Amino acid sequence: MSDIRIRPAQPEDIPLILSFIRALAEYEHMEDQVVATQELLTDWIFTKEKAKVNLAFCDGEPAGFTLYCFNFSTFLGRAGIWLEDLFVLPQYRGRGIGLTLMKTLAAEAADGGYGRLEWSCLDWNTPSIEFYKRLGAVAMDEWTTYRLTGNELAALAEN
């Protein structure tokens, strides 16, 4: 049985966080979309405190992470947790690390009185979809996510 430990990230963990982000992007075939730098992550996670990161270690070795922030539900009248990324390195999958990371977030949500824990998942990522369903998660199939970035975001802001 593996020794799994979860701890909040510290500023000195930024290189590790960025390595996990790059590994996740490779898994999702989105390497070309990663523009995050150590400086940006330090600023947004630790200086501006707009996101949080939990790191998972298996037998003392870095194995995975969650990066999350907070949202708000007007219907529930309370905040929730938005899980932006959950990633476990391939060699550590199947050992309960993803489950432990999710339990850690669920405990934070429950202890903090948050209304929900939400995330999105690529529709081709069958292993993750099956994992989330085993947790009891429900797909929000009737909702479509929209996004503005880059030039489109800037153009809307200028008009």
Disulfide bonds with the S-S distance in Angstrom:
none
